[in-house]
Amino acid sequence: MRIYPEVPSLRTRAIVGDLLMLALLVVFAWLGMKVNNTVDDVASLGRGVQDAGNSVRDGFTQAGDALGNVPLVGGDLSGALRDAGEATGGSAVAAGRQGELAIEELAQLLGWLTFLIPSALLLLGALPRRIRKIRQLNVAARVLSAENEEQRRLLAMRAAFSLPFGTLLNYTRDPFGDLQAGNYDALLSAVYEDCGLLAPAGGNMAGAGFEPA
């Protein structure tokens, strides 16, 4: 199965197009990672809230421990301070953690969307056209075979009557004269290369079939 044309200029163009598409996919992936990392940096705010909450809770806990030895009311004061620390600092820690997780999920979502949306648009625009060209190339490789003089004549007629005259002049100065005289080699080269294929060397088309796709 042929993926690239045999004609050097067409093959180079197809390879460059494929490499450009791969390069764009890499760029989209890099942009997705960049967006993910940039948004994820905002999660540091949630971590800061958690640190502040832990500090407040630890402060109340230490104060409660310090008052725990006070006669009569020490236990009550210690418990009250610990409860107050958990209510204020603990709530802040929980809120900070929840905010951090939400930002991380948002960062991942935005990163994937940044990569997937342009990548999907690129592939939807490029892949069908690329697959169609590969299919046409392989169909042409199957059918463009001249096993006898009559088939050579038919292919030469196809070139003379179907290809633009300016294209034919790149191969012969007198396309119709060549057709009338039975000089088919230049016309056959034109029709092969128009399909992205190279005509068999020496102009000998007999038995020059192509492998099936």
C-alpha positions in Angstrom: 0.0 0.0 0.0 1.4 3.4 -1.0 1.2 6.2 1.5 3.2 8.8 -0.4 3.4 9.6 -4.1 6.3 8.4 -6.2 6.8 11.8 -7.8 9.5 13.5 -5.7 7.9 16.9 -5.6 4.5 15.5 -4.6 6.1 13.1 -2.1 8.0 16.0 -0.5 4.8 18.1 -0.3 2.9 15.2 1.3 5.7 14.5 3.8 5.9 18.2 4.8 2.2 18.3 5.2 2.2 15.3 7.5 5.1 16.7 9.6 3.4 20.0 9.9 0.2 18.3 11.2 2.3 16.3 13.8 4.1 19.5 14.8 0.7 21.3 15.3 -0.5 18.4 17.5 2.7 18.7 19.6 2.1 22.5 19.9 -1.5 21.9 21.0 -0.3 19.4 23.6 2.2 21.9 24.9 -0.4 24.6 25.1 -2.7 22.2 27.0 0.0 21.5 29.6 0.8 25.2 29.8 -2.8 26.0 30.6 -3.1 23.2 33.1 0.0 24.3 34.9 -0.9 28.0 34.9 -4.4 27.4 36.3 -3.1 24.8 38.8 -0.8 27.5 40.2 -4.0 29.2 41.5 -4.4 26.1 43.7 -1.7 27.6 45.9 -4.4 29.9 47.3 -6.2 26.9 48.6 -3.1 25.5 50.2 -2.4 28.9 51.8 -5.9 28.8 53.4 -5.2 25.3 54.6 -1.9 26.5 56.2 -3.6 29.4 57.9 -6.4 27.1 59.2 -3.9 24.7 60.6 -2.0 27.5 62.3 -5.2 28.8 63.9 -6.2 25.3 65.0 -2.8 24.6 66.4 -2.8 27.9 68.3 -6.1 27.1 70.0 -4.9 23.6 70.7 -1.7 24.9 72.3 -3.7 27.4 74.4 -6.0 24.7 75.5 -3.1 22.5 76.6 -1.7 25.4 78.5 -4.9 26.0 80.4 -5.6 22.4 80.9 -3.9 22.4 84.3 -5.9 25.3 85.7 -7.8 24.0 88.8 -11.6 23.5 88.5 -12.1 25.2 85.1 -9.0 24.0 83.3 -10.6 21.0 81.6 -13.6 23.1 80.4 -11.4 25.9 79.1 -9.1 23.4 77.3 -12.1 21.7 75.7 -13.7 25.0 74.7 -10.5 26.2 73.1 -10.0 23.0 71.2 -13.6 23.1 70.0 -13.1 26.8 68.9 -9.9 25.9 67.1 -11.6 23.0 65.2 -14.6 25.2 64.4 -12.5 28.1 62.9 -9.2 26.5 61.8 -10.7 23.2 60.8 -13.4 24.8 58.7 -10.7 26.9 57.0 -8.6 23.8 56.3 -11.6 22.0 54.8 -12.6 24.9 52.7 -9.0 25.4 51.5 -8.8 21.7 50.6 -12.0 21.8 48.7 -11.0 24.9 46.8 -7.6 23.3 45.9 -9.3 20.2 44.5 -11.8 22.2 42.5 -9.0 24.3 41.0 -6.9 21.2 40.1 -9.9 19.6 38.4 -10.6 22.9 36.5 -6.9 23.0 35.4 -7.1 19.5 34.0 -10.3 20.2 32.2 -9.1 23.4 30.6 -5.8 21.7 29.7 -7.5 18.8 27.9 -9.9 21.2 26.1 -7.0 23.4 25.0 -5.5 20.3 23.4 -8.5 18.3 22.2 -10.6 21.1 20.5 -8.0 22.4 18.1 -6.5 18.9 17.6 -10.0 17.6 16.6 -10.6 20.5 14.2 -7.2 19.9 12.6 -7.7 16.2 12.2 -11.2 16.5 10.9 -10.0 19.0 8.3 -6.8 17.2 7.3 -7.3 13.4 7.8 -10.2 12.9 5.4 -8.4 14.7 2.6 -5.2 12.8 3.3 -7.0 9.4 3.4 -8.7 10.3 0.1 -5.4 11.1 -1.5 -3.9 7.8 -0.3 -6.9 5.9 -1.6 -6.7 7.6 -5.0 -3.0 6.9 -5.2 -3.5 3.2 -4.6 -6.5 3.0 -7.0 -4.4 4.6 -9.7 -1.6 2.2 -9.0 -3.9 -0.7 -9.6 -5.6 0.5 -12.8 -2.7 2.3 -14.5 -1.0 -0.7 -16.1 -0.5 -1.0 -19.8 0.0 -4.7 -20.7 -0.3 -4.3 -24.5 -0.2 -1.6 -27.1 -3.9 -1.0 -27.1 -3.8 -0.2 -23.4 -0.9 2.1 -24.0 -2.9 3.9 -26.6 -5.9 4.3 -24.3 -3.8 5.7 -21.5 -2.1 8.1 -23.9 -5.5 9.2 -25.1 -6.6 9.8 -21.6 -3.5 12.1 -21.1 -4.0 14.0 -24.4 -7.7 14.6 -23.9 -8.0 15.0 -20.1 -4.9 16.8 -18.8 -4.5 20.5 -19.2 -2.5 21.5 -22.3 0.0 23.5 -20.2 0.7 20.3 -18.2 1.2 18.3 -21.4 3.7 20.8 -22.7 6.0 19.9 -19.8 6.4 16.5 -21.3 6.1 17.0 -25.1 5.9 19.9 -27.5 3.2 18.2 -29.6 0.9 16.0 -27.5 -1.6 15.3 -30.3 1.1 14.7 -32.8 2.7 12.1 -30.5 -0.7 10.5 -30.1 -1.2 10.3 -33.8 2.3 9.0 -34.5 2.1 6.4 -31.7 4.8 8.0 -29.6 3.1 7.4 -26.3 6.0 7.5 -23.8 5.7 11.3 -23.0 1.9 11.1 -22.7 2.1 8.0 -20.5 4.6 9.8 -18.2 2.2 12.7 -17.9 -0.8 10.6 -17.0 1.3 8.6 -14.4 2.8 11.6 -12.8 -0.6 13.3 -12.7 -1.7 10.5 -10.4 1.5 10.8 -8.3 3.2 7.7 -9.9 6.3 7.3 -11.9 6.0 5.7 -15.3 8.0 2.4 -15.7 11.6 3.1 -16.8 12.4 3.0 -20.5 8.8 3.6 -21.5 8.2 -0.2 -21.5 4.6 -0.5 -20.1 4.1 -4.1 -21.0 3.6 -6.2 -17.8 4.2 -3.0 -15.7 1.3 -3.7 -13.3 1.4 -2.3 -9.8 1.0 -4.2 -6.6 -2.6 -3.9 -5.1 -3.3 -1.7 -2.2 
